[in-house]
Amino acid sequence: MTNDTAINATAVDMEQLRAIIAEILDLDVAEVTDDAEYVKDLGLDSLLALEMQLALEERYGVSITEEELRGAKSPRMTHELLTAKTAAK
């Protein structure tokens, strides 16, 4: 891992990501655990998914496709997706 990769890999703070997700879903941050499933555990619907997609794209300066977002079924998976995307910038 190069220094640039290490810097980019740490750009996505898990606590900050949890806070963003909690705000969008109108939940307490404690409810947004790493492996909570968005639809089953956190009540994510299609409109909230779009809001989350836009917020994450704006915050992290990346483009996320609907397919990528659907594939990220938990905060941990979203963190992995964003970490990979920010590292590729």
N, C-alpha and C positions, 0 to 999 in steps of 0.2 A: 504494500500500500504506500503510495507516494504521499508526501506532505499535503499536496493539493487535494487528494482523495480523502485524506484524514480530516481536513478542514471541512470539506463538503459533506462528508458522512455525518459529522456532528451538527450540521446546520439544522437538522430536523430534531428539535427537542421534544421528547415524548410527552413531557408534562404540558408543554405549550400546545401540542397537538390535541391532547385530551381536553384541554380548556376550550379550544376552538370547537371541537365536536360537541362538548357538553353545552356550550352556548347555543349552537345551532339546533340541537335536539331539546333544548330547554330542560336539561338534566343537571343534577349535582355532579361535579367532577368525579367524585368517589364512585359513581355508578358506571363511569366509563373506564372499565378495566381493560387491560391489554387484549384479552381474548373474548370480550363480549361481542356477540354477533349483532351487527347493526339492526337487521330486520327483526330477528327473533327476540333479542334481549333489550334492545334500545329503542325500538319502535320507529325505525327509519322508514319513510315512505318515499315515493318517487320525487315529490316536490322538495322534501328535505334533502334528498340525495343530490338534487341539482344545486340547491343552495350550498351544500357542503362542497361540491365539486368547484363551484365558482370561488368560494372563500379560500379553499386550499390552493387553487391556481393563483389567485391574487397574492396570498401570503407568501408562497414559496417560489413564485415566478416560473411556474412550469405549466405545461399543458397536460391535462388528464382526459383520456377518452372515457366515454360512458362504459365501454367494455372493461377498461382497467379499473374503474371505480367499482363496477359490479364484482370484479374478481377480488377486490380487497374487502373482505367480509367482516373485518374486525379492525380496531385501532392498531394492533400490531402489524397487520398486513398493510394497512394504509401507511404506517411509518416506514415499512420496508419499501413500498412503492415510491414514496416521496424521497427517501434517502437515495434510491437508485436514480431517480430523475434529477435530483439536485446534483448528484455526483457526475452525471452525464452532461451537465450544462457547461 
